[in-house]
Amino acid sequence: MPARVHLWGAAVYIVASFVLAYVGLSHLGASTTNGQVATTIGLAVIGFSKGLHSISRYAELKKIENEKSLYRDL
């Protein structure tokens, strides 16, 4: 998979996690249960961590691509 796919995936995960966190926090005083709010915020945390993992994977792939290009130039 190209490295930029991981970068786009990271962006999607991070934006979705902020949306989920906003939805979860905005329903704190509503007629939802605390379990529903906790689940929504938990999903936001998981999405954010997946986004960070995708960014680190992108950095690893870019490093590998750069090393390959160095060896090709030799």
ChimeraX attribute file (.defattr): number of C-alpha atoms within 10 A of each C-alpha:
attribute: neighborCount
match mode: 1-to-1
recipient: residues
	/A:1	6
	/A:2	10
	/A:3	18
	/A:4	14
	/A:5	12
	/A:6	20
	/A:7	19
	/A:8	15
	/A:9	18
	/A:10	24
	/A:11	17
	/A:12	15
	/A:13	22
	/A:14	22
	/A:15	16
	/A:16	17
	/A:17	24
	/A:18	16
	/A:19	15
	/A:20	21
	/A:21	21
	/A:22	14
	/A:23	15
	/A:24	21
	/A:25	15
	/A:26	11
	/A:27	16
	/A:28	14
	/A:29	10
	/A:30	10
	/A:31	7
	/A:32	11
	/A:33	11
	/A:34	14
	/A:35	9
	/A:36	13
	/A:37	21
	/A:38	15
	/A:39	13
	/A:40	21
	/A:41	21
	/A:42	16
	/A:43	17
	/A:44	24
	/A:45	18
	/A:46	15
	/A:47	21
	/A:48	22
	/A:49	16
	/A:50	18
	/A:51	24
	/A:52	18
	/A:53	15
	/A:54	22
	/A:55	20
	/A:56	15
	/A:57	16
	/A:58	21
	/A:59	16
	/A:60	13
	/A:61	17
	/A:62	15
	/A:63	13
	/A:64	13
	/A:65	13
	/A:66	12
	/A:67	11
	/A:68	11
	/A:69	11
	/A:70	10
	/A:71	8
	/A:72	8
	/A:73	6
	/A:74	5
